[in-house]
Amino acid sequence: MSIKKLSRTRRNDPYFAREAAKYDVPLPSREYVLQAVEEQGKPVSFDYLCALLDVQKHELEMFQRRLGAMEREGQLMRNRKGAYIVPERASLIPGRVEGHPDGYGFLVPDDRSGDIFLDAKQMSKVLHGDRALVRVIGIDRKGRPEGVLVEVLERANTRVVGRVLVEHGITLVVPENRRINQDILVVPDKKTRIAAGQVVMVEIVEQPDRHTQPIGRIVEILGNYADPGMEIEIALRKHDLPFEFSPQVNEETKRLPNKVRKAEMAGRRDLRDLPLVTIDGETAKDFDDAVFAEKKGRGWRLVVAIADVSHYVQPGSALDREAMARGNSVYFPRRVIPMLPEKLSNGLCSLNPDVERLAMVCDMDINSRGEIKEYEFYPAIFRSHARLTYTQVWAWLSGEKAPETELHRELLPRLQALYDLFSVLLKARHKRGAIDFETTETMMLFNDQGKIENIVPVYRNDAHRLIEECMLAANVCASAFLEEHEQPCLYRIHEGPTPEKLEGLRSFLKEFGLSLPGGDDPKAKDYAALLEKIKPRPDAALLQTVMLRSLRQAMYSPDNVGHFGLSYEHYTHFTSPIRRYPDLLVHRSIKAVLDGTRYTPGKWDDIGLHCSMTERRADEATRDVDNWLKCYYMRDRIGEEFDATVAAVVPFGVFVALDSVYVEGLVHVSELGEDYFEFDNVKHQMLGQRTGQRYRLGDRLRVKLVRADLESGRIDFVLAEPPAAPVGRMSTGFSHPPRKSANDHAENGRREKRPTAHGQERSRSTGRKRR
């Protein structure tokens, strides 16, 4: 049939001219097909569709191919009877796209149902973080629901940080975020001189679709990849971390006083004569809590004074909006991205010694069993009598050193009262059954160029634990106070293990002749009891790690479900409003109750999700920086051998943690031996099918470093001496932290003010991640 003989129906195709320019005898265009199916308002069979569009017998095969292509790309779909329908009339699933470095991805549905697999072809149309509509078309070979992309609802990426790549005269930007697996084609610009390898910020001017890759223009040149501090600049942009204060914030900050004014003291309790002190790490610059304790009958009085940030950061102000957007301060090695401007974080709200400061106070009466019998919240004016450090305080309390100044000698009885109270609170903690995982913390030491010179372990002393228990007590009182007065707030919640994780843990423990008590609903005390039982065992570190990984992450929520790890029925964050937005909200809520009003910042659920997100975002950013620095550090050690411990087992190999260097890397499955290795997620092991060679979490290995690649961030090892027999499990316990810290799941009272090598939620001076 010639084009002249086509019927009027075919010529009515609105895209007839386009199709005629491409084909001698054009088929009905995709748009025309969709229009025909849509107009029917019901499913359309193949034969009926052919009749509608006047498709001739000799065109059937080609037309069927066109319909198949439309179906594969989500433009059409068929029901169980094989009839065609428009996807928009079918059940489509909205959600957010999560890319994978290997090119495929998943749609995470809004309703939290199971993730939907998207192959590389589908991922070519979207970028990580985009919102999309997906239709499920079947099950992939791994048993996962598989989908096709129907529509992109929202684009998440407008600017992307990456490295410049020049290939055959074409300039591309390779995104630093490995989940964005499409290179961005750069629009030529004679004014901007760029060179291969530079790190740039590119603005996407054309999003990807099924025909083209993303196109962008360079808007900022950050520098060369190995420049000092570049790893932080990349992390800030990769994770979309706010790092510059707006002009409005700066203007509001300028209007704040430089010191507490007399008018601000009105209505506050005067605690200036009470010998409150701050106890922090040597490098701390912002001090947001001060403590005091004294014997009171058979019990104690404990006073915890927290910087009154809410007095200066008013709801709805530019400072407040910025603080919420940031969610928390972010602590990189040698650099802090504060939640609040320095005038507040290191000045007005920092409890520096011998200056008057505004505070919100939790004043507690604690009995001889460590039970809080009474407590009171009130605004106060006070001054810190001394800035002390953990090392200093513990040296005095342990008798290693004596106080050198008259002031410190006067404070020593108060510190001893604090320590006596801590001993009682610690016993109450154990009786309560709070989980206490033991890990070794680390700290990076840097040279003048800002690169790691060494990574060393850091040990906590009882001065750290003393402050932790004081903060925990104040946090518990804050949550009890708000719950009692039915004032909504953000609780810090930590749920118990999921049924699936609990089953996996019990299956694993069974191999060792162990069991977790508590039935289908174990409590923290059941975990604590098992941890105590396994302490003397040579495989204690292995068992502890598996127990740790069975727990969920802590988060913020207005729904109080308790804190599993700490074994509290209610818990919130009150003690760090300088660097955590949820603490600031808790302060406002407490003040509202004291004033006889209600505080409503908006939708508490949304705020809780946002603050949980900013917390994870900060963890991911600091982890990226730590990994880059470690990779840079290891580049000069290629070929060296190390003693290591298997820290994680994954389908493609085992991650090992070096004993003396505190760096992790991968031994790929292909390097484990001449065998087919089967991954067992429940037993946390790789098992050779022919040799029976086993590599399990906690096993000891001797490895050799073969690769430290800055661009990919990969540190790769091979076995230094392939074992002739299955490797035995370690007998001395971990000398490094596990891959996922205890405190991804639960946290203590307050955080470190600088990060460790692991980017975890931190303690105040050692880098220990809090529960």
KELUM-65434 format. One record per residue (C-alpha): residue in three letters; x, y, z. Coordinates in pm, whole numbers, plus 32768, in hexadecimal, padded with zeros to 4 digits. Layout:
<recs>
ALAXYZ ...
</recs>
This chain:
<recs>
MET800080008000 SER8086815A7FA7 ILE806182898083 LYS7F61831A7F90 LYS7E7481F77FCD LEU7E6382278147 SER7D03826281CA ARG7C7C83A4825C THR7C8C830283B5 ARG7E0282D38392 ARG7E3484318305 ASN7D7C84C78431 ASP7EA784668506 PRO7F1C85B5859A TYR80838541856F PHE805784B28413 ALA8154859F8375 ARG826085448470 GLU822983D0843D ALA821E83F782C1 ALA837084A382C6 LYS840483768379 TYR8354825482CA ASP82E4820B8167 VAL8199818681EB PRO816A821B8347 LEU80BD815D845A PRO7FD082128548 SER80A582EA8631 ARG80C5829787A1 GLU7FFD83CD87F7 TYR7EE783648707 VAL7EDA8208879F LEU7EBE829A88FE GLN7DAE83888888 ALA7CE6826A87F0 VAL7CFF81918928 GLU7CB082B78A0D GLU7B7883178945 GLN7AE681BB896C GLY7AE181E08AE4 LYS7B0C80698B0E PRO7C117F5A8AC8 VAL7C467F248951 SER7CA57DD888B1 PHE7DB57DC787A7 ASP7CC07D738692 TYR7BD27E8B86F4 LEU7CF27F858706 CYS7D677F1D85AB ALA7C067F558529 LEU7BEF80A885D3 LEU7D33811F8533 ASP7D02806E83E7 VAL7E3E7F9B8409 GLN7E5C7EB182DF LYS7EAC7D3E82EC HIS800F7D658268 GLU80527E708376 LEU7FE87D9C849E GLU81427D2084FB MET81DF7E7884F2 PHE80BA7F1085AE GLN80D47E0486B7 ARG82427E5A86E2 ARG81E97FC78712 LEU80E87F6E881B GLY81EA7E8E88C5 ALA82E37FAC88D3 MET81D980908965 GLU81897F868A66 ARG82F67F5C8ACA GLU831580D28AFD GLY81DB80EA8BCD GLN810B81A98ACD LEU8016808A8AAE MET7FC97F5B8B7E ARG7EF97E208B51 ASN7E027D8F8C44 ARG7DD67C1D8C92 LYS7D077BEA8B56 GLY7E177C848A7F ALA7D527DC18A36 TYR7E0C7F0D8A29 ILE7DCB80228B25 VAL7E6A81738B6F PRO7F4681598CA7 GLU7EAF82938D3D ARG7D6781D28D56 ALA7E1B80B28E01 SER7EA480988F60 LEU7FEA81598F66 ILE80D78172908D PRO816D82C290EF GLY82B782D391A7 ARG841D834A91B0 VAL852E82BA90D4 GLU866982309177 GLY878981F69089 HIS889A80F290AE PRO8A0581289042 ASP89E87FFA8F58 GLY88E180A58E81 TYR879A800F8EF8 GLY86B9809E9006 PHE8579808190CE LEU8439813F9102 VAL83F681679276 PRO8279818A9284 ASP81DC82A3934B ASP810881A89408 ARG824280F39485 SER81E27FB293D2 GLY82F37EDB9336 ASP83F77F7F9254 ILE83CB7F5590DC PHE84F97EF89008 LEU854E7FDC8EE1 ASP86487F5D8DE1 ALA875680348D41 LYS8677808D8C1A GLN856D811B8CFE MET867281D18DD0 SER86F482818C97 LYS85BC835D8CA3 VAL85E283D08E0C LEU86E484338F0E HIS870B83C59075 GLY8612847A9152 ASP850F84C39046 ARG83A1847E9091 ALA82F383A48F91 LEU81C782CD8F3B VAL821A81618EF7 ARG814E803C8E7D VAL81A67EDC8EEF ILE81D37DF58DC4 GLY82457CB88E6F ILE834A7C158F4B ASP84BF7C1B8EFF ARG85A87AEF8F1A LYS85EC7B3D9088 GLY847D7B3990E0 ARG84597CB290FB PRO83357D739062 GLU83B17E1A8F23 GLY83247F5A8E95 VAL832880468D6F LEU833181BC8D8F VAL81EC82608D22 GLU822183C98D86 VAL831D84A38E3F LEU825B856D8F3F GLU8371863F8FD3 ARG84DF86768F85 ALA85BF867190B7 ASN870986DF901C THR873A883F8F9D ARG88AB885B8FF8 VAL89A88742900C VAL8B13873E907E GLY8C05866C8FB3 ARG8D5086498F00 VAL8D9486C58DA1 LEU8DDA85BA8C9C VAL8E40860D8B37 GLU8E0F84F78A35 HIS8E49852C88BF GLY8E1B86A088E9 ILE8CD1867989A6 THR8CC286FD8B0B LEU8C0586348C0B VAL8BD486508D82 VAL8BE185098E44 PRO8B0685358F7C GLU8BAB84F990CC ASN8A6A84589141 ARG8A9882F490C4 ARG891F82C090CA ILE890983B38FA7 ASN899F82CE8EA0 GLN896C83AD8D6F ASP8A7E84998D03 ILE8A0885FC8CC2 LEU8A5286908B6D VAL8ADA87F18B95 VAL8A6389128ABD PRO8B9689B68A16 ASP8BF18B038AB3 LYS8D1D8BC58A35 LYS8D1E8CA78B68 THR8D4F8B878C5E ARG8EA18AE08C4D ILE8E9789858CDC ALA8F8E88678CDB ALA8F6386F28CFB GLY8F6886808E63 GLN8EE587C28EF9 VAL8DC787B68FF0 VAL8CA1888B8F82 MET8B3888D98FCF VAL8A5A88A48EA1 GLU88F789248E76 ILE881688328DBA VAL876788EA8CA0 GLU86CD87B68BFE GLN866386858CC3 PRO869985268C33 ASP858D84748B6A ARG857E83368A9F HIS863C83DB8981 THR874184BD8A21 GLN882884CF8B4B PRO881A85F88C3B ILE88AD87408BC0 GLY893A884E8CA2 ARG8A1289828CBE ILE8B2C89BE8DB3 VAL8AD78AC78EB4 GLU8BF78A9D8FAB ILE8D5B8A198F98 LEU8DC5899790EE GLY8F2B8937909A ASN8FFB8800906C TYR8F9686B49101 ALA90BC869691F3 ASP90B587FD9271 PRO90AF881B93EF GLY8F49881E946F MET8EB687BE931D GLU8E1F868393B0 ILE8D48875C9494 GLU8CE4884A937D ILE8C71871F92B2 ALA8BB0868493D4 LEU8AFA87C9941D ARG8A7787E092BB LYS8A45866E927F HIS8961864F93AE ASP88BF87A4937D LEU8932882094D1 PRO88EC89939515 PHE8A3D8A2C9569 GLU8A138BA49533 PHE892E8C7E9602 SER883E8D5D9543 PRO88508EDB9553 GLN870F8ED79623 VAL87AF8DEE9723 ASN88E98EC29730 GLU88198FFB9761 GLU87538F60987F THR88948EE6991E LYS892E90429912 ARG880690CC99D4 LEU88408FD99AF4 PRO88F790649C26 ASN8A5C90019C72 LYS8A098FAA9DD9 VAL88DF8F679EB9 ARG882290A79F07 LYS878890F3A059 ALA862A91029FC7 GLU864F8F989F55 MET86888F22A0BB ALA85298F7EA12B GLY84558E56A195 ARG857F8D6AA1A4 ARG86098CB2A2D1 ASP87608D31A333 LEU885D8C13A341 ARG89958CE5A318 ASP8A1D8C79A46B LEU89E18B06A42D PRO8B2F8A66A3C5 LEU8ABD89D7A279 VAL8BD78967A193 THR8BFA88EEA02C ILE8CB787AB9FE3 ASP8D1587759E76 GLY8E2D87049D92 GLU8F6D87C89D6A THR8F1388499C0E ALA8DA888A69C54 LYS8D438A0D9C08 ASP8BCC8A0F9C48 PHE8B5689B39DA3 ASP89E289789DC4 ASP89C588C79F14 ALA8A418902A075 VAL8A11881FA1A2 PHE8A0A882AA31D ALA89C5871FA423 GLU89B28718A59E LYS89528619A6A4 LYS87F08647A721 GLY8791855FA83C ARG87BE83FBA7BF GLY87A68471A657 TRP88268589A57B ARG87C286CAA4D5 LEU882C86DAA369 VAL8817881FA2A4 VAL88458819A12B ALA884C8973A08A ILE8821897F9F10 ALA885F8AB19E36 ASP87168B679DF7 VAL872D8B749C7D SER85B48B9E9C5B HIS85CF8CF99CFA TYR86998D759BD0 VAL860E8C9F9AB5 GLN849F8CFA9A9B PRO839E8C2999DA GLY83738C9B9873 SER84B18D6D986F ALA85BB8D4B9762 LEU869C8CA99868 ASP858D8BAC98B9 ARG854B8B56974C GLU86BE8B279710 ALA86E88A519848 MET85CB897097DC ALA8654894F967A ARG87A488E19705 GLY870A88089815 ASN885487DE98C9 SER89BE884598C5 VAL8AA5877097ED TYR8BFE87189873 PHE8D0486D2976D PRO8E74869C97BE ARG8F0787F797F8 ARG8DC588A99794 VAL8C6A88DA9827 ILE8B2F8942976C PRO8A6889D4988F MET88EE89D598AB LEU88FE8B399932 PRO89EB8C5B98E4 GLU8B2B8C6D99AE LYS8AB28D9B9A72 LEU89B18CB49B0F SER8A5A8B5E9B09 ASN8BAC8BD39B8C GLY8B368D159C2E LEU89E78D719CC9 CYS89708C099CEF SER8ABD8B6E9D49 LEU8AE38B409EC1 ASN8C3E8BD59ED3 PRO8CD58BFDA02F ASP8CA48D35A102 VAL8BA08DD9A020 GLU8A2C8DF9A05E ARG89548D179F89 LEU87E48CC69F63 ALA87838B5D9F9D MET86638A699FB2 VAL869D899AA0E9 CYS8633883CA14C ASP864E8827A2C8 MET862E86BFA346 ASP86168604A48F ILE86A384A4A46B ASN868D839AA578 SER8794829DA5E7 ARG871B81A1A4E3 GLY87538294A3C3 GLU85DE82DAA395 ILE8570843BA33F LYS8469848AA446 GLU842985F7A3F3 TYR849586ECA2E9 GLU84518853A284 PHE848E891BA147 TYR84C78A92A155 PRO857C8BAAA099 ALA86B08C2BA14A ILE87D58D18A13D PHE89228C7EA1A1 ARG8A948C79A15E SER8B798B51A130 HIS8C808B4BA244 ALA8D7D8A88A174 ARG8DBB89ECA020 LEU8E3B888EA06D THR8EA2876D9F8C TYR8E5A85FA9FA6 THR8FCC85A89FC4 GLN8FFD86AAA0D4 VAL8ED0863FA1A3 TRP8F2184CEA18F ALA908A850BA1F4 TRP900B85B5A332 LEU8EFC84B6A37F SER8FE2838CA347 GLY90F38424A41D GLU91E98429A2FD LYS921885A0A328 ALA91B586A8A423 PRO910587F0A3CC GLU920988FFA398 THR91418A3EA3D1 GLU90798AB7A4FB LEU8F3A8AC2A428 HIS8F678959A3B9 ARG8FA988E7A51E GLU8E638990A588 LEU8DA688E0A470 LEU8E2F8785A4BC PRO8D26872CA5C8 ARG8C158783A4CD LEU8CB886A6A3C6 GLN8CCF858AA4C4 ALA8B5A85B6A50C LEU8B1A859FA397 TYR8BE78461A385 ASP8B3183C4A4AB LEU89E68416A403 PHE8A678384A2BC SER8AB5823AA36B VAL894E8225A3E3 LEU88BF8284A28D LEU899B817FA1E8 LYS8912806FA2CD ALA87B180E2A279 ARG880980CFA107 HIS887A7F67A12A LYS87487F10A1F8 ARG866A7FB0A0EF GLY87117ED49FEB ALA87917FDD9EF9 ILE88667F4D9DE2 ASP89D57FAE9DEE PHE8A9A7F3E9CBC GLU8C137F599CDB THR8CD67FEA9BB8 THR8E2E80829B89 GLU8E2481EF9B1E THR8F1F82969A3A MET8F9F83F299EA MET904E847C98B6 LEU9190854098DE PHE91DD863597C5 ASN930E86D5972D ASP932E884096C0 GLN929587EC956C GLY91568770960D LYS918E860095B9 ILE919584DE96AD GLU92E684A6974E ASN926C838F9830 ILE913282EC98B8 VAL913E82999A29 PRO905381FA9B25 VAL8FB182D89C2A TYR8F4382529D78 ARG8E2382D09E4B ASN8E3F83019FBE ASP8D3B8322A0D1 ALA8D2F849CA0AB HIS8C9084669F54 ARG8B99836F9FE5 LEU8B4C8456A107 ILE8AD9856BA01E GLU8A1984719F48 GLU894B83FCA071 CYS88FF8563A0D7 MET888585B19F78 LEU87B584749F68 ALA870A84D3A0AE ALA86B3862EA02D ASN863285A49EE2 VAL855184AB9F93 CYS84C385BEA070 ALA847C86969F3E SER83B885819E92 ALA82FA852C9FD3 PHE82A4869CA00D LEU821986CD9EAD GLU815D85859EAF GLU80C285D3A000 HIS804587249F82 GLU7FD586939E32 GLN80AF87899D72 PRO811186F09C22 CYS828586DE9BDA LEU838686129B1F TYR83E284DC9BE2 ARG852384239B9C ILE849982CB9B51 HIS854681809B1F GLU847280539AC9 GLY84D07EEB9B0D PRO85437DFA99FD THR845C7DA098DE PRO83D37C3A98DB GLU84B27BEB97AF LYS85EF7C699857 LEU85927BC0999C GLU85657A7598E9 GLY86B47A9E983A LEU87647AF09982 ARG86D079C29A32 SER873178DD9912 PHE8895795E9928 LEU88AB793F9AA3 LYS882677DC9A91 GLU8965776D99E0 PHE8A2877D79B13 GLY894277309C0C LEU88B978829C77 SER875D79159C87 LEU86C87A6C9CB5 PRO85BB7A6A9DC4 GLY847C7B339DAE GLY83B47A669CB4 ASP831D7B279B92 ASP83477C729C47 PRO84A17C839CE6 LYS84FD7DB39DB5 ALA86427E6F9DDB LYS868A7DB19F1D ASP867E7C6B9E56 TYR87897CF19D6A ALA88507D739E93 ALA883E7C249F43 LEU88BE7B6E9E10 LEU89D57C6D9DE0 GLU8A437C329F46 LYS8A397ABB9F11 ILE8B177ABF9DDA LYS8C207BB09E61 PRO8D177A9C9EC8 ARG8CFA79E89D78 PRO8E0E7A059C73 ASP8D047A499B69 ALA8C587B5A9C36 ALA8CA47C6B9B39 LEU8C077BA19A1F LEU8ACC7B5C9AE8 GLN8AB17CC69B5B THR8ACA7D4499F5 VAL89B47C61997C MET88DA7CC89AA3 LEU891B7E349A56 ARG88B87E0E98EB SER876A7D78994C LEU86FB7EC699DD ARG86527FE5992B GLN86C8814B9914 ALA865582539A09 MET858D8378997C TYR84B284A199D8 SER8339847F99EC PRO8210851E9AA2 ASP819383BF9AEB ASN822E83449C2D VAL828281D39C06 GLY83A181DB9CFF HIS851581A79CD6 PHE857080379CB8 GLY86E980589CD8 LEU86E281319E0E SER85B880759E9D TYR84ED81B09ED6 GLU837481C99EAF HIS83A2832E9E38 TYR84D483F19DCA THR851E85329D11 HIS864386199CC5 PHE865B874E9DA1 THR87CE877F9DE0 SER886287FC9C95 PRO878F89199C02 ILE88C589C29B73 ARG88FC88A69A7D ARG87B387E39A65 TYR866B887D99F2 PRO858F877C9AA8 ASP862887EE9BF3 LEU85CB89559B9F LEU846388E79B62 VAL845F88309CAF HIS84D2896E9D60 ARG83B68A329CBF SER82BD89269D20 ILE8330892D9E8C LYS83188AA99E95 ALA81B98A969E05 VAL814E89AF9F1F LEU81ED8A94A022 ASP81338BBC9F89 GLY7FEA8AFF9F7F THR7FD98B009E02 ARG800B8A069CE7 TYR812589FC9BEA THR80D6898C9A86 PRO81EF89BF9989 GLY8130890C9872 LYS80FB879E9822 TRP81C786E29925 ASP81D885AA984B ASP82738668972A ILE8369871A980D GLY83D085CE98AA LEU840F85339754 HIS84D4866696E9 CYS85B28666981E SER85F084F097FA MET864F852E968F THR8744864796E1 GLU87E5856897E7 ARG881B844E96EA ARG888C854D95E7 ALA899885CB96D4 ASP8A078467971F GLU8A24841695AC ALA8AE485559561 THR8BDF8523967B ARG8C0583B59618 ASP8C58841E94B3 VAL8D618510952F ASP8DF68410961C ASN8E058309950C TRP8EAE83FB9419 LEU8FB18460951D LYS8FF882F59570 CYS901982A19401 TYR911283BE93D7 TYR91CD8346950B MET91E781E29485 ARG92698242932A ASP93CF823E93AA ARG93AA80E69445 ILE935F8017930E GLY94037EC29330 GLU940E7EC394AD GLU937C7DA19573 PHE92967DC6969E ASP91E87CF297A3 ALA90727D239781 THR8F1C7CAE97EF VAL8DF07C689713 ALA8D067D8B9764 ALA8BEE7D3B966D VAL8B917C2A9577 VAL8ADF7C8C9435 PRO8A827BCD92F7 PHE8BB67C4F923E GLY8CBC7C12934B VAL8D217C6894AE PHE8D757DB89544 VAL8E9E7DB2962F ALA8F077EA7973D LEU907B7ECF977A ASP90E97E9E98E1 SER91F07FAC98FF VAL917E80A897FA TYR900280B29835 VAL8FB280B496C3 GLU8EC07FD2960C GLY8EC97F4494AD LEU8E4A7E2B93D1 VAL8ED47CD39385 HIS8E107C7D924C VAL8D727B259233 SER8E587AD8910E GLU8F837AFC91FA LEU8F037A099302 GLY8F8178D09253 GLU8F4F77EC9129 ASP8DEC77889179 TYR8C8377F09153 PHE8C2178A9928F GLU8ABC78B59309 PHE8A4879E393D2 ASP897A7998950A ASN88D27ACE9595 VAL88507A1F96CE LYS899C79839732 HIS8A637AB496BD GLN8B5479E195F7 MET8BE2797F94A4 LEU8BFE78079477 GLY8CC7775B9367 GLN8BF6765192BA ARG8D1D756E9266 THR8E1975AB937C GLY8D3176049499 GLN8E0D773494D7 ARG8D49782995AB TYR8D6D799D95E5 ARG8C907A1A96FC LEU8C547B6297AE GLY8D667B8198B5 ASP8E637A9C9808 ARG8FD37AFE9816 LEU90897B3496CD ARG91DB7BA8964F VAL91A17C929528 LYS926D7D609432 LEU92037EB693B2 VAL91F07EBD9235 ARG911C7FEE91E9 ALA90BC813F9280 ASP8FFD81FD9175 LEU8F96836191CA GLU8EA3838390A8 SER8DD18257910A GLY8E278263927D ARG8E7C80F09274 ILE8F80804A9350 ASP8FC37EE692DA PHE90867DCC937A VAL90E87C6B931C LEU913F7B4D9405 ALA92AF7B62945C GLU92C379ED9497 PRO919D791F9416 PRO91387832952E ALA916476BD9501 ALA904D767695F7 PRO8F1777379661 VAL8F73786F971F GLY8F2078699892 ARG8E60797C9935 MET8F117A8299FC SER8F6B7A369B63 THR8FBD7B8B9BF2 GLY8E947C689B94 PHE8E7F7D8C9AA3 SER8F8C7E929AAE HIS8EBB7F7599D3 PRO8D547FEB99BA PRO8C5F7F1598F1 ARG8BDF7F9B97A7 LYS8A96800B983D SER8ABC80AA9990 ALA89DF80629AB9 ASN897281C59AA8 ASP88D481B29950 HIS87C581139A26 ALA87CF81BD9B78 GLU887982E89C13 ASN88E683799D5E GLY88A484D59DDD ARG897C85AD9CFF ARG8A6485AD9BD6 GLU8BD285E69B91 LYS8C2487389B02 ARG8D1186AA9A01 PRO8CF98571992C THR8DB2842B9944 ALA8E3283619823 HIS8CDF82BF97FF GLY8BF583E497DC GLN8B19836098F0 GLU8A43840A99F6 ARG8B4D84739AEC SER8B97849F9C58 ARG8C2085E69CD1 SER8D9685BA9CC2 THR8DFB84629C54 GLY8D2C84409B1D ARG8C5A832C9BB7 LYS8B0C83149B13 ARG89F483419C0D ARG88CF82639C62 
</recs>
